[in-house]
Amino acid sequence: MSVAYNEGVEEAQESVPFILARDHRTLLKLKEAIVDFTFLSEKPFVGPDAIRDFVRQNCGEGESIPDSPFAAYSGLGHLLKRAGAPVFEWSDLPDFLSSEFYSSSVTPERNIELIFHLKTLRDEESPKEVQDLLLKKTPFLLTHKGALEKPSDIYFPTADDSNWNSPDSEIQFLHPGLQVWLQENQSFREWVESLGVFERTDEAFLKKNILKDPEKYGTVENTLPTILNIFNLYSHHKLDTELFQKLSKLRILTQEGTMRPAASCYFSNAYHPRLPLEGILLEDMYVSEKYLPASADKGEWKRFFKFMGVREGIELIGSEAKTSVAALRQAYGMKEEYFDAPERSFKPLVRTFKPDEYSNLWSLLFIKDTEELPFAKLFWADVIQNLEPFDLIAPATAFWGDEGHRGKLVGTEVQSYLDWFVRHIPSIPTLTGECLPASEVFLNTEEMLELGGSYLPIFNGEQLSPEWRSFFKFRDVMKVGDYLLLLSKIAADTTEQGKLKPENKKRVQEMFGLLLDRCGHWGRAEATLLEEWAGSASLPDTSLELAPCTDLHYFLDGSPAIFLGEFRFLNLSAENSQHPNLERLLSLLQIRLIRQSDLMMVPEGQRQAVTLRKRLKTILPYLGEWIKKSQPEGVEVAPSRLEERVESLTMYEVDRMTVHFGQDWTKSVNVHLDGSVLVVASPWNSNKVFLQLAEKLSSFLGVKGYARQLEFLLRAENQEVREFFTEENISLPDVPEEIEPVPTSSEGQGQDSPQTLPLTEETISSLGIGSLEELARLRQTRDFSQFFHESTPTLEMFQKAMEKIARAKARILAHLNNLPEYTCTDSEDLAPSIIGGIRKGDRDIYIITRPSDNGEVIVYYPAEMDALEYEEAELWYENGVDLPEKMTLGKLLRSTEFNRIPV
């Protein structure tokens, strides 16, 4: 029964006219009556017809509403509204005044009455809905074009604006009739001004029109005058920081002719930005040059646009406030891998949470483009010069978990996005021409640059401060694999002839030196890595050609020159060849090692080397003191035990000896050391023996780094040795002052073995000279005596001679360095005028250097004569002015007019 009753009531409401009309004679049905809460339908400046037609259109019941639909005011309007009757309320006023139902009938007089009515209601605060907030959004002011506009969209004209009333004006001004009335009613003028009606100034236009919706205001057509007006305001200091922040959203013109918000634009090259990118990053973001007048102050325009948010370099971008992951990725292009990293998952108990919000999370402008080398170089150079590394590495805060819990309220500090980015994304420019993560890049120290050059992934940028080094955490120590990779790259980068590039020769030797230093501490893993690499790798031989490691040899205690190119030998510097870890490294590299013991020596005229042994025993105390002074790393035997080593050494002197290697190779040699047996050619103190003797003795004694010192002691006289020790502050040993004199060559050879060929009649007859008397006479003649040199040396003459010899040696060595067929990297002084360690093609040679100041070359030292006996020796001379020249046999014969040579 109750259901039937309710249904009956609802049906009666729809079909029975029970609402009293405003004329108090007519009854209206529920859907026919309009309840006017504003009472505007009674006002002559609005009237009932406009409101009736407006409600008919908006309520959807237009066909049921009669011509006189307004209900009488009974205080029951809210009950009728709840029951479903059509209503007209104050909230409908903005839409009503904008509709054609009212605007088509408005006049200045009716508009003045409306303004008067609205202000009266507002002042009386009845009804409460009529407040400034509503009226600011309501188009109730008549413009000079006859339209109704909101206060924020309309202006008073300025006194000097004579064209304001033009119907073609884009700007809306108050109707002239309203202006006169407001001028006469100052309180009403002040009221409309408080609602937003100002005189039309550039500043007012900016605030009311442009900043109302800056993202939509700018167009290609209006942008130039608009920006010029704003710039004028800026020039007169009428723009503050708040206004500029809003202007950052204003769309401006790009070089491509499109419109973009200022904050997303970058300076084109015409504005001279700190980091010019136009033409490098091909994006439509560069501010148009059209904004610059012909005589523009570009610097001032640049400052103006910077205030608007236009950028000129790399800047931090991101959010200090709590921001969702989705928003961060969309706004700043942050990579998904950062947010998905396992270290940014939290498992307090059972469930695992991923953060959905972050604060203090920062990236860098354009960092997404750093995977391209040219831009990456410019990018990081600008960042390093203009930003602080602390700002890039400061931790972010991740918010995770359920609402109300600590992880959601306080959050957890996590790695910064930029710290993660440089360590995981290939964004760091390197000298190899690729971008890599910072964890794979080497620090650009001078040592690393010299060693790695363009073969190692070294940071391609300026030297870093300690703070920036801490941020990037580049590698500063090479591992075994790095050295091998570097050697492989160098081996693959050869000349057209397939040889090691000259600039890489020193680099390879430096790497060998580092490997030698470290291989003594390697474990099995490093050793295995080297062995596996050597199975397929190549290294330079003595001619700088690349050869497989398994095809290379190395003569541990001798010179490869004796093999006359029969085998390929590893190119190793003199310094590296003396390293105590040499055998271990070469064995791991699978290079075949040759020792003197592998050579079979066949002597002729063998005898005990008595004078050599005696000489060695005499100088050992001096060598011991010298070693104590410097204590080199390569010394294996304590100085006090040197005498024991000499005692264990068997020494022979022979007239001649040959060595044999394998079945088909034979060579005459001057020094041979096999275990504890030393064999030297007679005389043992000749220069050709000294070329190898000291090196082999130092190796046997365990003092490899002291070959030259040992040679000095073997050669020098007593006075010279003691003077030298005193000058160098080396302690003199507690032995008798007299060192055993250096025996002459004849003493070393035996009394029946003179050093030089005796001048007998038989000997000089081969020269075409009949007797010794004839030879003496010829030596006194002008034409023959000029080829002999005799002098009585003095200290002054000696000093001058040494200066000329030093000059000649330096200039000749510099000249050889410029000749492609000579390699002087490992050159060393063997005597005052003799240079060793020089390669010509694939041969080791000796260079004898002499001055030729007076148009002649004097071969003075016996060592020079001995060295010139070798096939691998060249005589060079220079006069301090002209380029050095090599003495050839033909030049010698022409100069001396010799035509007969004794053999």
Secondary structure, DSSP 8 states (H G I E B T S, - for coil): -HHHHHHHHHHHHHHS--EEBTTSS-EE-TTT-BEESS-GGGSTTT-HHHHHHHHHHHHS-GGG--SS-BB---S-HHHHHHHT--EE-GGGHHHHHHSHHHHTT--HHHHHHHHHHHHHHHHHT-STT--HHHHHTS--EEBTTS-EE-GGG-EE--TT-TTTT-TT-SS-BB-HHHHHHHHH-HHHHHHHHHHT-EE--HHHHIIIIITTSHHHH--TTTHHHHHHHHHHHHHTT---HHHHHHHTTSEEEBTTS-EEEGGG-B--GGG--SS--TTTS--S-BB-GGGS-TT--HHHHHHHHHHTT-BSS--EEEESS-EEHHHHHHHH---HHHHH-GGG-B-SSSS-B---EEESEEEETTGGGTTSHHHHHHHHHHHHHHS-HHHHHS-EEEE-SSTTSHHHHT-EEE--HHHHHHHHSS-EEBTTS-EE-GGG-B---HHHHHHHTTTS-BB-S----HHHHHHH--B-S--HHHHHHHHHHHHHSB-TTSBB-HHHHHHHHHHHHHHHHHHTT--HHHHHHHHHHHTT-EEEBTTSBEEEGGG-EEETTS-GGGGTTSS-BB---HHHHT-TTHHHHHHHTT-EEE-GGGSEEEEES-EE-HHHHHHHHHHHHHHHHHHHHH--TTB-S-GGGHHHHHHH-EEEEESEEEEEETTTEEEE-SEEEETTEEEEESSTTSHHHHHHHHHHHHHHHTBGGGHHHHHHHHH--HHHHHHHHHHTT----SS-S-------HHHHH-TT--SS----HHHHHTTT---HHHHHHHHHSHHHHTT-------HHHHHHHHHHHHHHHHHHHHHHHTSTTEE-TT-EEEETTEEEEEEETTEEEEEEEEE-TTS------HHHHHHHTSTTEEEEEE-SSS--EEE-HHHHHHHHT------
